[in-house]
Amino acid sequence: MKTNKPKLALAGLILSAAISLLPCGLKADHHGWVSLFDGKSLDGWVQKNGTATYRIENGAIVGKTADGSPNSFLCTEKVYGDFDLEFEVKVDDRLNSGVQIRSQTVGGTNEGRVNGPQVEIEASGPNGAEAGYIYGEAAGGWMTPESRLVPHKAFKDGEWNAYRILAEGPRIRVWINGTLISDLVDLEKFESHPKGFIGLQVHGIGRGQGPFEVAWRNLRIREIHADANTAQWKNLYNGRDLSGWQTTGNWIPEENGVLLIQPREGELGWQRYTDYIWTTRTYDDFVLDLEYSYPKGGNSGVFFRVGDLKDPVETGIEAQILDNHGDSKQLTQHDHGGIIRTAAPTKNMSMEPGAWNHMTVVCHDSVLVVHLNGERIIDIDLDKSPASSKPLSGYIGLQDHGRPNDIRFRNIRIMEL
């Protein structure tokens, strides 16, 4: 008979180790939740940047603006990676604020500029608010795409508002008063800010304004560790053989973890679907990351969420691989990085033939984002696109477009969400 005792024992050791690392006076409950604020002192917190003041009043941390001060942050001394964070906040209707997550300072000093993801705190006013959306504080501006920055009224002006922030790998979700506001996947920001402190922001104001206040209470956090099946990278191609893949085509493992598609002589066109290479299992929500190199004029594609391998064009989605290097024409859905039959890339990011291109595909629910060579070139809601009828789960594949399209792939990995 199977038993869970070894797993339970391991979980107990992990929890015990985590408790031993907690700031003095803070205890984890049996679910792993830890209070970040004891209601009496600011032990475990340190101020970075700015001259705003922070005090304790009626069991809450109250931040007060200072005349002419830049942004100020009260930050945890401990850093956090993946976590579930809950708190309540109330803010002056005339003050913008936020909570930093996975943040850092330039140079690692208290004086260095705070930078990283910030969950917005803002009163709704008559036209709604951007509260709950995610901003890159001193880190590139809005992480939430402009198309999704839709004002809402989930935030209650002048009242305590309950926030929940769930950060798992590159995916960050935010709820306000039980309403899901953000569901964002940002691989680049996760790679630059995989962990860091949590900071309570008092936004800077101009001279002669204010003072304004923002208050937080009931701050608690539950860390999520890798042993709890959080998102992790897994290699789709092991660099040696075709384990985990299926194909009748001419896919050749080369040295240094490179996979070459070298179409057989006389094979032209692209409708030999069994000659493509396909994963042996399906995937739902994921981040797919890979590199590839094409010859001059090279043509291929990355397929995903393919429901029927006999008809991947109709039952799946394709991100185009094409040598567009140096092209100045208006881009279409058939150009490099475009989603065939769905969306054109916003920018030509093609490397020259022989160089390695880096593509990242993010699929979560109906959101599809494609980054190519460091640029976000696709960001669409599939439900509002010509691909609205495509399945939300399916196989991943690489296209054999026939001679003379010898394409090399490497570093093919996936992170399931």
N, C-alpha and C positions, 0 to 999 in steps of 0.2 A: 504494500500500500504506500502511495506517495505521501510525503510529509513536507510541511512548510517550515519545519523547525530551523534548518540551516539558514534559510532566507530571513526568518524572523530574527535569528541571532545576529546575523550580519547587519540587519537594519538597526537592531539595538545598539551595536557597536558604533555604527555611523552616527546615530542620534547622540550617543554619549560623547563621541568625539566632538560633535558640533557644539554641544552644550558646554564642553570644557573650554571652548574658544570664545564664548559669549562675553561681552563687557560685564564688568563686575555689577552684581545686583540684578541682572536680567536673566530670566529663566524661561526655558521653552516648555510649552505644555505638551501633552502626549500626542498632539498632532503636528508638533514641530513649530508652532507659532511662537514668536518672540516679540515682546513689546520693545519698541525702539525708544520709547520715552516713558519714564517711570512716573511722570506727573509732578515730580518735585524738583528735579535737577536736570542739568544738561550734560550729565556724564555720558561720555561716548560720542559727543558732538563737538565740532570745532568750526569756527567761522572762517570762511575764505572770501576774499574780495570785499570791497564796499565797506561802508560805515553805518549801514542800517543797524538797528538794535534788535535783540531777541530777548524776551523775558518770559517768565512762567506766570500764568494768571488763570485761576480756576481750572487747573488741570490741563491747560493748553499751552502750546508754544506760540507766542504772539510776536510777529515781526513787524517793526515799525520803520517807515521810510525815514531817511535822513536827507536834509536839504542838499541837493546837488550831488548826491552819492551815485556812483555807478551801481550795477546789479550786485547784490550781496547774497551770500549763500551760507546757511547753517548746514554743515555736512557731517555725515556719520564718519567716525574714525575707521570703521570697518568697511571693507569693499565687498560687493556682492556681484555675482554673475547671473545665474538663473534664479528667479524668485517669484513669489506671490506677495504683493504689498497691498495693504489696506490702510486707509486713514480717512478722517473727516476734515474738511476745510471750509472756512468762511472768509470771504475777502470783501474789502471795501469795493463798492461798485465802480470806483474811479481808478482802481489799481489792477494792473496786470501782474500775475505771479506764475509760479510753476514748481514742479518737483523734478529735480535732476535724477536720472538713473544711470548707472554704469558710467559715471563721469570721472574726470581727472582734471588736473591742473597742469599748465605748461611748466615744465621743470620740476613738477612734483612738490612745489612749495605752496604754502597758504596764499602767498602773494601772486602766484602764477595764475593766469586767466583760466577760470573754470570753463570746461568744454565737454560736450557730450549730449546725449538725448535728454530732452525735457518734455514732460507731460504738462500741457497748458492748463492754467487756472485763470478763469476770466468770467466775470459776470455777464449774463445774457443780454440785458438791456432790451430795448423794444425790437431789435432785429435779430436776436439770437447771438450765440457766442461760438468761439472756436475752442472752447474748453474741452480737454480730453484728447485733442489732436497732438501730434508729436513734432517738436521743433529741435533742430540741431543747434544748441546754444554754442556760439563761437565755433560751430562745426558744420557750416554750409547752409544754415537756414532751415526752412521747413523740410522735414522728412516725409510728412504726409503730403502726397501729391496735390497740386492745386485743384485738380478736378474733384478731390474728395474733401476739400476744406469747406464743407457746407455748414453754415451756421445752424445751430439747433438750440433748443430750450430745455435740455435735460438738466442743466445747471440752474439751481434755485437761488436767485439773488437775495442777499441779506440773510441767508439761512445756512445751516451746516449741510454740506454735501458729501456723500459717501463715495470715495474713489476706490477702485480696485485696479491694480496694474499687474499683469501677468507677463513676465519676460521669460521666454523659452527659446534659447538659441537666437536666431535672427528675427523671430516673431515676437511682436509686442502687442498685447491687447489691453484696452482700457475701457472700464465701465464707469459711468457716473450715475449714482442712484439706481443701479441695477440695469441701466441701458448701455448696451455695447456701443461705444463711440468710435474706437479705433481698432482695426485689425491689420497691422502693418508688418510686412517682412522687408527688412533692409539689410542685405548681406554685407554691403560695404561698411556700414556703420557698426555692424556686429564684429567685423574683423578688426576695425580700428578701436572699438570700445566694447570688448567682450565682457569686461567687468569694471567696477569702479564704485565710488561712493554714491550715496543718496543725499541730495541736497535740497533744502527748503529755500526757495528764492523769494527775496524781496526786491522787486524790480526797481531800477533807478528812476528817479523823477527829476525834472528840471528845477532850478532854483526858484524859490517863491511858491512852490506847489506843496500840497499836503499839509500836515502829515497824514499818511494813509496806513492802514494796518491789514494784515492777513494772519489768520490763526489756524493752527493744526492741532488735532487731538486724536486719541485712540490709534496711534501709529503702531502697526505691527507687521511683521514680515515672516514668511516661511520660505526658507531656502530650498531650492530644487536641485538635487545633485545628479550627476551623470548616471549613478546607479539606479535612479528612479525612471529610467527609460526616456530621458529628455532627448531633444534633437541632437544627433551626432552625425558627423560625416561618415559615409561608407563608400568604399571604392566600388564602382560598377564594373570597372575593368581592372583585373588584378595585375596587369602588366606582363603576363606570361602566356596565358592561353585564353580560350573562349568560354571558360566556365561561367555559368550564369547567363549565357547568351545563346541564341538560336539563329542559324542562317544556312543557306545553301550557296552563298556567295564566296568570293575570294578575299577573305579578310585575313591578313597576315600579321601575326605578332612580330615586332621587330625589337631591336635592342633599346635599352633605356625606357622601357614601358610604353613604347609607341605602337599604335595599332594602325596598319595601312590597309585601305581598301584599294585593291589593284584589279579593276574590272578585267575580266577575261577578254581576249581579242574577239572582236566582232560584236561585243555586247554594247549596244547603244541605247539611248533613251532611259526611261525611269520606271517603267511599269512592270519590272521583274521583282515584285514585292518580296518574294522569298529570298532574294539575293541581298536585300537590306539585312542589317543585323538588329535583332530584337532582344530585349530582356525576356527572360523566361517567366517573369512574374509581372503583375500590374502595380501601378502606383497611383495614389490619389493626390494628396497635397504634398509638395516637395520643393526643395531648391536643387536644381540640377546645374552642375558646374563642370565645364570642360574646356579644353584647348584643342585647336586644330590648325592645320597648315594646308593651303591649297596651291596648286600650280597656277600659272597664268590662265585666266579664264575659268578657273575651277568652279564646280557646281556640286552641291550636296545639300543636305538638310538634316535638322534635328527634329524627330517626331516624338510626340508625347501624348498621353491620354488617348491612345489608339484602342478602340473597342474591338475591331475586327482586322486581323493581320492580312486578310485577303483583300481588304479595301481600306487602307490607312488614310487615303486622301479624304474620303467621305466620312470616316468614323474617327478621325483624329485631328491633331493640330500639328502644323509644321512651321518651324522657324528656319528661314532660308539661310543657307550658306552659299555665298557667291562672291567671286572676285570683282568687287566694285571699286578697287583702289584707284583713286584719281578721278573718278567720275564726278562731274559737276551737275549732271542732269537732276531733274526733280525725281525723288525716290518714289517707288511704288511698293506694293506688298510683295513683289517678286524680287526686290533687291535685298542685299545682305542684312540679315536681322529682321526682315519683315515677316509677318505672319501671313502665310499664303491664304488668299481669299478673305482676308480679315482686316489687316492693318499694315500700313507702311511705316518703316522706321523714321524717326524724327531727324536722324542725322547719319551721314555716311561715315562710319567708323572702321572701314575695311583697311586692314594692314596690307602691305605689299606682298605679292606672291612669294612664298617660301618662308614668310614670317609666321609666328604663332599668334593666332587670334584667341581671345578669351571671352567666352560667352557664359552668362548665367541666366537661367530660366527659373522664375518663381511662379508657382501655381498654388494658390490657396483659395478654396471655394471657387468663385467665378472671377477672381482677380488674376490677371496675367501680367507679369512684368519681365522684360528682357533687358539685361545690361550687356553691352558689347564693348570690349576694350575700355572699360571704365566709364561708359556713358549709358544712362538710362534712355533707351531708344523706343521702348514699347511699354505702355502702362494703360491697360484697358480693362473694362468690365465685360467679360465674355457674354454675360446675360444681355448686354446692350450692344452686341456686335453680330456680324453675320455668322459667328461661330456659336451662337446661343444654344443650338441643338446638339452640340458635340458633348460626348460623355465627360464626366468629371473624374473618371478613373480609366486607366488603360496602360498599355505597354509603352515603353520608351525605345526608340530606334534611331539608327543612323542610316542615311540614304546612300545606296550605290547608284549613281547616276549614269554609269556606263563609261566606256572609253571616250575621251582620254582623261577622265577625272580621277586621278590618283590623289586621294586625300589622306592625310595622316592625322590621327587623333591621339590625345594623351590626357592624363590626369582627369579621367571621367569619374566624377563622384556625385553622390546624392545625399541630401539631408531630408529625411521625411519629417513632415510637420504634424 
